[in-house]
């Protein structure tokens, strides 16, 4: 009996700690579980650098670098929780900013949703949805181009101009035989609109934006439609990407399609998926060039990272091995070289991030 009493005395504090309700009736989930911020309001759980075992000494150099490189905002999230959230130069949590080509991945996701709803087949000819004559290529060559070719930057259409007009969409190579970064991807928006019988933005809002609680809007840029939102909305999409198309209990985007999106999509540029950039593939190509460069896209970043990259260094980095999403918005890190996608900024930034997380 005495031994039993001793055992109870030893174990009671443990059970009390496990059942403590923190005043709310339920024990809060441990920080290693995935968190999805509410789709309304401003509530967003946070976690600390100390709790993750990261280095506080690296934080100020990272912030100094971001400010030096013309950043407007920066976030790091782990398991959906905010670890760092910084704003610079008058930017705030409610300020909208253009995603530039990082928004291409929104077109990818929306196309995938249209396919899972049976509206679109990415392996069908684009002409199935847009009719003949949407390019200036010979009809036989135009008919070779599928939505998958638009997703993978392998349409074979002339890339001399990024202005997407019928007159500019001339034949250069057979679809699937040449990788070339081109704004013809925006024809995916026309495909989704034609297949759904509504504007692309209406379909996007209902099927993606509203389900994640994003703010933002599409506007007509000089060359193509550009998405604009606040930083947290960009982070919401990053959380969806980290969870392979899942938001809470709903598979918003089919996981099979999402996995295709973040894996090598063609044999020409291994570092490109469905409008997502991929790290760790050993070689890569860049916009405006047919050169294949050896090495990983961002050597200082984790090999399993995939990224949405836009001009002037708009970034969503997703790192599954670390359950991490990183967001950067702002002006070009190097105003003399605004770039279309990858820049030296990525590798330098990851050097600074590594000083915090490793």
C-alpha positions as CSV (number, residue, x, y, z in Angstrom):
1,X,0.0,0.0,0.0
2,X,2.8,2.4,0.9
3,X,4.5,1.7,-2.5
4,X,1.2,2.4,-4.3
5,X,0.8,5.7,-2.4
6,X,4.4,6.7,-3.4
7,X,3.6,5.9,-7.0
8,X,0.5,8.0,-7.0
9,X,2.4,10.9,-5.5
10,X,5.0,10.7,-8.2
11,X,2.6,10.4,-11.1
12,X,-0.1,12.9,-10.0
13,X,1.9,16.0,-11.0
14,X,2.5,14.4,-14.5
15,X,-1.2,13.8,-15.1
16,X,-2.0,17.3,-13.8
17,X,0.4,18.8,-16.2
18,X,-1.0,16.8,-19.1
19,X,-4.6,17.8,-18.4
20,X,-4.0,21.5,-17.6
21,X,-6.4,23.4,-19.8
22,X,-4.6,26.8,-19.9
23,X,-7.9,28.4,-19.0
24,X,-9.5,27.5,-22.4
25,X,-10.7,24.0,-21.7
26,X,-8.3,22.3,-24.1
27,X,-4.6,21.7,-24.1
28,X,-3.0,23.7,-27.0
29,X,-1.5,21.6,-29.7
30,X,2.3,21.1,-29.5
31,X,4.3,23.4,-31.8
32,X,5.4,20.5,-34.1
33,X,1.8,20.1,-35.3
34,X,0.7,22.0,-38.4
35,X,-1.2,25.2,-37.9
36,X,-3.5,26.9,-40.3
37,X,-4.4,30.5,-39.5
38,X,-8.1,31.3,-39.5
39,X,-9.5,32.5,-42.8
40,X,-10.9,35.6,-41.1
41,X,-9.4,38.0,-38.6
42,X,-5.8,38.7,-37.8
43,X,-5.1,35.8,-35.4
44,X,-2.0,33.9,-36.2
45,X,0.0,31.7,-33.9
46,X,3.7,32.4,-33.4
47,X,6.7,30.4,-32.1
48,X,10.0,31.7,-30.9
49,X,13.5,31.3,-32.2
50,X,14.6,30.0,-28.8
51,X,12.0,27.2,-28.8
52,X,13.3,26.0,-32.2
53,X,16.9,26.0,-31.0
54,X,17.9,28.6,-33.6
55,X,20.5,31.3,-33.2
56,X,19.3,34.7,-32.0
57,X,22.8,36.1,-32.9
58,X,22.0,35.7,-36.6
59,X,18.7,37.6,-36.6
60,X,20.0,41.2,-36.7
61,X,22.5,40.5,-39.5
62,X,19.6,38.9,-41.5
63,X,17.4,42.0,-40.9
64,X,20.2,44.4,-41.8
65,X,20.8,42.5,-45.0
66,X,17.1,42.5,-45.9
67,X,16.9,46.2,-45.4
68,X,20.1,46.8,-47.3
69,X,18.7,44.9,-50.2
70,X,15.5,47.0,-50.6
71,X,13.1,44.5,-48.9
72,X,9.6,45.6,-47.9
73,X,8.6,42.5,-45.9
74,X,10.0,39.2,-44.8
75,X,8.5,36.2,-43.0
76,X,9.7,32.8,-41.7
77,X,7.1,30.3,-40.7
78,X,7.6,26.8,-39.3
79,X,4.6,24.4,-39.3
80,X,2.5,27.4,-40.3
81,X,3.4,29.5,-37.2
82,X,5.2,32.8,-37.6
83,X,8.8,32.8,-36.3
84,X,9.9,36.1,-37.9
85,X,7.7,38.9,-39.4
86,X,9.5,42.0,-40.5
87,X,8.5,45.1,-42.4
88,X,10.7,47.9,-43.8
89,X,10.5,51.3,-45.4
90,X,6.9,52.1,-44.3
91,X,5.5,48.7,-45.5
92,X,2.9,47.1,-43.1
93,X,1.1,43.9,-42.7
94,X,-1.8,45.3,-44.7
95,X,0.2,46.8,-47.6
96,X,-0.3,45.1,-50.9
97,X,2.6,44.4,-53.2
98,X,2.9,42.7,-56.6
99,X,4.0,39.0,-56.7
100,X,5.3,39.4,-60.3
101,X,6.2,36.0,-61.7
102,X,5.9,34.3,-58.3
103,X,2.1,34.5,-59.1
104,X,2.6,32.0,-61.9
105,X,2.3,29.3,-59.2
106,X,-1.2,30.6,-58.5
107,X,-2.1,29.9,-62.1
108,X,-0.6,26.5,-61.7
109,X,-2.8,25.7,-58.7
110,X,-5.9,27.1,-60.3
111,X,-5.3,25.0,-63.4
112,X,-4.8,21.9,-61.2
113,X,-8.1,22.6,-59.5
114,X,-9.9,23.0,-62.8
115,X,-8.5,19.6,-63.9
116,X,-9.6,17.8,-60.7
117,X,-13.1,19.2,-61.3
118,X,-13.1,17.7,-64.8
119,X,-13.1,21.0,-66.6
120,X,-9.6,20.9,-68.0
121,X,-7.2,18.1,-69.1
122,X,-3.6,19.5,-69.1
123,X,-2.6,16.9,-71.8
124,X,-5.2,18.2,-74.2
125,X,-4.4,20.8,-76.9
126,X,-4.8,24.4,-75.8
127,X,-6.8,24.8,-79.0
128,X,-9.5,22.5,-77.5
129,X,-10.4,25.3,-75.2
130,X,-9.4,28.5,-77.1
131,X,-10.1,27.4,-80.6
132,X,-7.8,27.6,-83.6
133,X,-5.7,30.6,-84.2
134,X,-4.7,31.6,-80.7
135,X,-1.1,31.7,-82.0
136,X,0.5,32.7,-85.3
137,X,2.1,29.3,-85.6
138,X,1.0,26.9,-88.4
139,X,-2.2,25.1,-87.2
140,X,-0.5,21.7,-87.1
141,X,2.2,23.1,-84.8
142,X,-0.3,25.1,-82.7
143,X,-2.3,21.9,-82.1
144,X,0.8,20.2,-80.6
145,X,0.7,22.7,-77.7
146,X,-1.0,21.4,-74.6
147,X,-1.7,23.2,-71.3
148,X,1.1,21.0,-69.8
149,X,3.5,22.6,-72.3
150,X,2.4,26.0,-70.9
151,X,2.9,24.8,-67.3
152,X,6.4,23.6,-68.2
153,X,7.6,26.5,-70.4
154,X,8.1,24.2,-73.3
155,X,5.5,25.5,-75.8
156,X,8.1,26.1,-78.5
157,X,6.6,29.5,-79.2
158,X,9.0,32.4,-80.0
159,X,10.3,34.1,-76.8
160,X,11.6,37.2,-78.5
161,X,8.8,39.2,-76.9
162,X,7.2,38.5,-73.6
163,X,4.1,40.5,-74.7
164,X,1.5,37.9,-75.2
165,X,-0.4,38.8,-78.4
166,X,-1.4,36.5,-81.2
167,X,1.1,38.2,-83.5
168,X,4.0,37.6,-81.1
169,X,3.2,33.9,-80.6
170,X,5.0,32.6,-83.6
171,X,6.5,29.1,-84.1
172,X,10.1,28.5,-83.1
173,X,10.3,24.8,-82.2
174,X,7.9,21.8,-81.8
175,X,6.2,21.8,-78.4
176,X,8.1,19.8,-75.8
177,X,11.5,20.2,-77.6
178,X,12.7,23.5,-76.2
179,X,12.5,25.1,-72.7
180,X,12.1,28.8,-72.7
181,X,10.8,31.2,-70.0
182,X,7.9,33.0,-71.5
183,X,4.8,34.8,-70.4
184,X,2.6,32.6,-72.7
185,X,1.8,30.8,-69.5
186,X,-1.0,33.3,-69.0
187,X,-2.9,31.5,-71.7
188,X,-3.6,29.0,-68.9
189,X,-5.9,31.7,-67.4
190,X,-7.8,31.8,-70.7
191,X,-8.1,28.0,-70.7
192,X,-9.5,28.0,-67.2
193,X,-11.9,30.8,-68.0
194,X,-13.2,29.1,-71.2
195,X,-13.5,25.8,-69.5
196,X,-15.3,27.1,-66.4
197,X,-17.5,29.6,-68.2
198,X,-16.5,32.5,-65.9
199,X,-13.6,34.9,-65.6
200,X,-10.3,33.4,-64.3
201,X,-10.4,35.7,-61.3
202,X,-13.9,34.7,-60.3
203,X,-13.0,31.0,-60.5
204,X,-9.7,31.7,-58.7
205,X,-11.4,33.6,-55.9
206,X,-13.9,30.8,-55.3
207,X,-11.6,27.8,-55.6
208,X,-8.4,29.1,-54.0
209,X,-8.2,32.6,-52.6
210,X,-11.3,32.5,-50.4
211,X,-10.6,29.0,-49.1
212,X,-7.2,30.2,-47.8
213,X,-8.4,33.5,-46.5
214,X,-6.1,35.5,-48.8
215,X,-6.6,39.1,-49.7
216,X,-5.4,40.5,-53.0
217,X,-6.4,41.0,-56.6
218,X,-5.2,40.5,-60.2
219,X,-4.4,43.5,-62.2
220,X,-3.3,43.9,-65.8
221,X,0.4,44.5,-65.8
222,X,2.3,45.9,-68.8
223,X,3.1,42.3,-70.0
224,X,0.7,40.0,-68.1
225,X,-1.7,39.7,-65.2
226,X,0.0,40.2,-61.9
227,X,-1.3,39.2,-58.5
228,X,-1.1,41.7,-55.6
229,X,-1.6,41.0,-52.0
230,X,-0.3,41.6,-48.5
231,X,2.6,39.5,-47.2
232,X,0.5,37.2,-45.0
233,X,-1.6,36.2,-48.0
234,X,1.6,35.1,-49.8
235,X,2.4,33.1,-46.7
236,X,-1.0,31.5,-46.7
237,X,-0.3,30.2,-50.2
238,X,3.1,29.0,-49.0
239,X,1.4,27.0,-46.2
240,X,-0.8,25.3,-48.8
241,X,2.3,24.5,-50.9
242,X,4.1,23.1,-47.8
243,X,1.1,20.8,-47.2
244,X,0.9,19.7,-50.9
245,X,-2.4,21.3,-51.6
246,X,-4.1,20.6,-48.3
247,X,-5.7,23.3,-46.1
248,X,-6.8,22.0,-42.7
249,X,-9.1,19.1,-43.6
250,X,-9.7,19.9,-47.2
251,X,-7.5,18.8,-50.1
252,X,-8.0,22.1,-52.0
253,X,-5.5,21.0,-54.8
254,X,-5.1,17.3,-55.7
255,X,-1.9,16.0,-54.1
256,X,-0.8,14.0,-57.2
257,X,-1.0,17.2,-59.3
258,X,0.8,19.2,-56.7
259,X,3.6,16.6,-56.6
260,X,3.9,16.8,-60.4
261,X,4.2,20.6,-60.0
262,X,7.2,20.4,-57.7
263,X,9.2,17.8,-59.6
264,X,11.1,18.0,-62.8
265,X,8.5,18.5,-65.5
266,X,10.6,17.9,-68.7
267,X,14.0,16.7,-69.6
268,X,15.5,20.0,-70.7
269,X,15.6,22.1,-67.5
270,X,15.5,19.7,-64.5
271,X,15.1,22.7,-62.1
272,X,11.6,23.6,-63.3
273,X,8.3,22.0,-62.5
274,X,4.9,23.4,-63.3
275,X,5.9,27.1,-63.0
276,X,7.7,26.2,-59.7
277,X,11.5,26.5,-59.5
278,X,13.2,23.4,-57.9
279,X,16.5,23.2,-56.0
280,X,18.8,20.3,-55.7
281,X,18.6,19.1,-59.3
282,X,22.2,19.4,-60.3
283,X,21.7,21.8,-63.3
284,X,19.4,24.6,-64.3
285,X,18.5,27.1,-67.0
286,X,17.6,30.7,-66.6
287,X,15.2,33.1,-68.4
288,X,16.5,34.5,-71.6
289,X,19.1,31.9,-72.1
290,X,19.5,28.4,-73.6
291,X,22.6,27.7,-71.5
292,X,22.5,24.8,-69.0
293,X,24.3,25.7,-65.9
294,X,25.8,23.0,-63.6
295,X,25.0,22.9,-59.9
296,X,22.0,23.5,-57.8
297,X,19.7,26.5,-58.3
298,X,20.4,28.0,-54.9
299,X,23.5,26.2,-53.4
300,X,23.1,27.6,-49.9
301,X,19.4,26.6,-49.7
302,X,18.2,23.1,-48.6
303,X,18.2,20.7,-51.6
304,X,14.5,19.9,-51.2
305,X,13.4,23.6,-51.5
306,X,10.9,24.6,-54.2
307,X,10.2,28.2,-54.9
308,X,7.9,30.7,-56.5
309,X,10.2,33.4,-57.9
310,X,9.2,36.7,-59.4
311,X,11.0,39.7,-60.8
312,X,12.6,42.1,-58.3
313,X,13.1,39.2,-55.9
314,X,9.5,38.4,-54.9
315,X,9.9,35.0,-53.2
316,X,8.1,32.1,-51.7
317,X,10.6,29.5,-50.5
318,X,9.1,26.2,-49.3
319,X,11.3,23.7,-47.4
320,X,9.5,20.4,-46.5
321,X,12.4,19.0,-44.5
322,X,12.3,21.9,-42.2
323,X,8.5,22.4,-42.3
324,X,9.4,26.0,-43.3
325,X,8.0,28.7,-45.5
326,X,10.0,31.9,-46.2
327,X,8.5,35.0,-47.8
328,X,10.3,38.0,-49.2
329,X,8.6,41.0,-50.9
330,X,10.2,44.3,-52.0
331,X,12.0,46.2,-54.6
332,X,14.9,44.6,-56.6
333,X,17.8,43.7,-54.4
334,X,20.0,45.1,-57.1
335,X,18.2,47.9,-58.9
336,X,20.6,47.7,-61.8
337,X,19.6,44.0,-62.4
338,X,16.0,43.5,-61.5
339,X,16.0,40.0,-63.1
340,X,13.0,37.8,-64.0
341,X,13.6,35.0,-61.5
342,X,16.8,33.7,-59.9
343,X,19.5,36.2,-58.8
344,X,22.6,36.2,-56.6
345,X,20.3,37.6,-53.9
346,X,18.8,34.1,-53.3
347,X,22.1,32.5,-52.4
348,X,23.2,35.5,-50.2
349,X,19.9,35.5,-48.4
350,X,20.1,31.8,-47.7
351,X,23.5,32.3,-46.2
352,X,22.0,34.8,-43.8
353,X,19.0,32.5,-43.1
354,X,21.3,29.6,-42.4
355,X,23.1,31.7,-39.7
356,X,19.8,31.7,-37.9
357,X,18.4,28.2,-38.4
358,X,21.5,26.1,-38.4
